[in-house]
Amino acid sequence: MKFLAIIYNDESIYADATQEQIAASFEAHGAFAGAAGEAGVLLGGEGLEPTAAATTVRVRDGERMLTDGPYAETKEQLGGYYLLECKDLDEALTWAAQIPEAKFGAVEVRPVMDYDGYEG
């Protein structure tokens, strides 16, 4: 089964972070990705630019409306994701708990929809 591990944290912590702290974060993600890749569960993943770079799109009555920034104001922002291939939710949760932001932010784990069972 495929699971998306969605990483949330307070992006403001990076505004005041030192180069050493940022490097340590990258190193921690590299270690996680290395371990998950070696175990054969990592299918992909990416970090996202800060919410200041986001644009939200809505279409109402056929008109496209754009808003700078994320969809909602929150204390934690979407920072990135890992796509995992695991035998079940328990295995996915075990891997998600090892993502660095699980220690100070949150990691939401959701199954990826399997379309094989749907008729179209």
Buried (B, 14 or more C-beta within 10 A) or exposed (E): EBBBBBBBBBBEEEEEEEEEEEEEBEEBBEEBBEEBEEEEBBBEBEEBEBBEEBEEEEEEEEEEEEEEBBEEEEEBBBBBBBBBBBEEBEBBBEBBEBBBBBEEBEBEBEEEEEEEEEEE
